[in-house]
Amino acid sequence: MSESPSPFDGLAADYDDTFSDSAIGSTMRNAVWRRTAELWPSGSRVVELNCGTGVDAAWLRSHGVHVVATDAAAEMVAVARRRGVDARQLRAESLDELAVAGPFDGALSNFGGLNCVADIDAVVDGLAACVRPGGTVLLCVMGPVVPWEWMWYLLHGHPRKAFRRFARVTVWRGMQIRYPSIRTMRRLVAPSFDVGRVWALGALIPPSYVEPWARRYPRILASLARAERRIERWPGVAQLADHYVLEATRR
């Protein structure tokens, strides 16, 4: 099914260089992969939303997981397919169209893909249609309260950027970006899913725009990553992270 052009089409060619292969991007992905390896053993079937260039899907496939990856951006899908991923151009709100290919053992949406979705209720309905009872969805969402962001932009003289997420909705390339709280996401998935683990991604690890600093101080970045993994589930930590990861089980 053909979809309308996405603001992410223009990022596809350079996305892996600017994020996937960056020091911060790789550190964050490794934290997510550690958890997906625990959730979905070899032989599992997973649907991915907002797959981007297919890095996560390719990694899962290399570990024996069968992935159907989706993204609204045609150029992202093209890069993912060149990586050997079963990628399909599909908006997250239209995920229910994949129900005929299910049931899936789980679903993944990584690195803020859901922040770009206007109708989260439609996404949750689609997840419920695709994922089997007992299956787990892992949703990595950009949160509204990020002290790292405050500090970085205030030090660089950009107070408006420092507190931009307080508005809960910002505009990027004509697209509205939302920053739902953990409480809001719990409520949104509640009709079909039971929320289990919620953990922090980017409470101590800096956001991706701090990459030049991270490359200068790789040992500090590695230390921050190890420390974050130790405290990722402490009360209140996920609420202060660049992303929080919400895991929920299909009823």
N, C-alpha and C positions, 0 to 999 in steps of 0.2 A: 504493500500500500504506500503510495507517495505522500510525503508530508511537506508542509510549507517550510521555506528556508529557516534555519536556526541561527541565532547570533553566534553559536559555537562553531559554525562551519569555518569561519575565518581563523580559528585557533588550531584546527586539526593538524596542520602541517608542522607546527612548532610545539605542540602541546607536550610531547614526550621530552623534548629538550628543556623546556621551561619548567616542567613540573615532574613528570613521571621519573625522569632520570636525575633529578636534582637531589641534593643531599637531604633536604627536608622532606620532599615528596617520597623518596625511597624509604626514609625512616618511618614515615606515617604508614606507608603501604605495608611495610613489614609487620607493624603492629596489627593491622587489619588481617593480614594473611595468617598470622599466628592463630587468630581466633577462628578464621574460616576453616583452617585445617582441623580444628577441634570439632567444629559443627558439622562439616560435610566430608565424610570419608570417601575414599575412592569408590566410584560407582554411583554416587549421588547425582541427582539431576537438579540444576539450579537455574533460575531465570535472573538475569541481571538487568536492572534499570539504569539508564544514563551511563552506558558502558564506556563512553569516550572512545579512546583509541584501542580499547580491548586488552589493556595490560592485565587487569584483574582476571578477566575471562581466560586469557592465555595461561596465566599462572595456575588457575584452578584446573584447567584442562591438563596441564603437565603433571598434576597430582591425581589424575584419574576421574575428575569431576566433569560431568557432561553439562555444558553451559549453553543456554540460548541467551544471547546478549542483545539488548535493544538500546537505541538512542534516537532522539529526534533529529539529530544533525546528520545529514547525508554524508558529509565529508568525514566525520568521526567514524561512521559505519564503514566507509570505504577503507580507512586506515586499519580498522579492526579486522576487516576481511583479509587484507593483505597479510595480517599477522596470523591468519589461519583460523580466526574465530568465526563461529556461526552467529553473525551479527545481522540484525534486521532493523530497518528504519521504522521506529514506532515511538510515538509519544507515550510518556509514562501514564497519562490519563487514559490511554487506550489499551492498557495492559490486558484487560479482560479478553481481547481478541486472541490472546495466546492460550486461553483456557483449554482449547481443543488439543493443544500440544502437551498438556499436563497429564496428571498432576505432577508438580515439582516438589522436591524435598525441601526447598528453601528459596530465598530470594535475597539479592544483594543490591543495595544502592549506596555507592561510595562517594565520599568527598563532596557533599552538598548538592547532589543532583536534585534532591527533593526541595531544596530551597528555591529552585527555579520553576516549580510547579504551582500553578494557580489553584488547582482543584485537588487538594490532597485526599478528599473523600473519595474521588473517583479512583485515585491510585490505590487506596486501601481496599476498595471494592474489587479492583483488578487483582491485587495480591491475594485476597480471599478466594477469588475464583480460580487462581492458578496453583496455589500452595496447598498441599494435602494437610489434613488434620494432623497435628503433631509436628509439622514442618516449621522451621525457624526462619524468620526474616531478619536481616541485619541491615539497619538503616543508619548511615553516617550523615549527620545533619550539622550544618553550621549554626552555632548557638548565638544568643543575643548579647551575652556578657563576656567580654574577652579582655582581661587585664593586660595581656601581652600587647594587644592592639592599642589600648589606651597609652601605655608607656611608650611604645615605638613612635606613634604619630605625634604625641605631645612633645617628645624629645626632638622631633624633626619639624616642629612648628606647624602641625596640621590638626588643630583641635576638631575640626568638622569631621575629618576622617576617623579620628580617634573614637568618637562616640556615634558614628553613623548607624550602628546596629540598634541603637536605642529607638530609632524610628520604626523598627520592626519591618519596614519595607523600604528598599532602596531601588534605584533604577540603573541598570547597566545595559548599554547598547539597545535601549528600548525595552528591555525585559525587566519585569519586576522581580526582585530578589527578596524573599521573606526569611525571617529569622525566628522561627517558632521556639518557644521554650520547651524544656523536657515535659513539663506538665501538659502543655498543649498537645505535643505529639502523643503522649500517653492517652489523652482523651480521644484523639483522632483515630488511633488504631484500636481503641477499646471495643468497638462493636464486633470485631472478628478475631482479635488477637489478645493474648495475655502477655504483658510486658514482664520480662525477667531481668536480665542483667542490663545495666546502663553504665557505660564507662567513658572516661575522658580520652580525647585524642587532640593534643595541642594545648594542654594546660601548662606544661613546662616546655614542651617542644614548641619553638616559635612558629608563627604563620609563614606561609610560603614566600611572602614578600621580604622576609628577613634572610633570604638565601645567600646574599653576598657575605653577611656576617657568619652564617653557618659554615660556608666553605672556608672562611679564614680560621675558624675554631672548631674543627671536626671533633676533637676530643671532648669539648664542652657539650656539643650537640649529642654525642653518644652518651655522655653522663646524664644529661637531661632526659634522654629517652629511657635509659634504665631506671631512673628515679620515677619517671611518670608511670611506667608499667607497675611499679610497686604500689603507687597510690591511686591508680586509675579509678578504683571503685570506692575510694574513701568518700564519706558523705560530703556533698557540696563541691567536690572537685570537678565533676562533669559539667556542672552549671557554669564553670569559669573557663571552659576550654574553647578553643577555636572551633572544634567539632565535638559533638557527643555521639556516642554509638549506642543505639537502642536496639536491643534484641527482643523479639516477641515471637510467641508460639501460636500457630493457628489452632483455634479451638476445633 
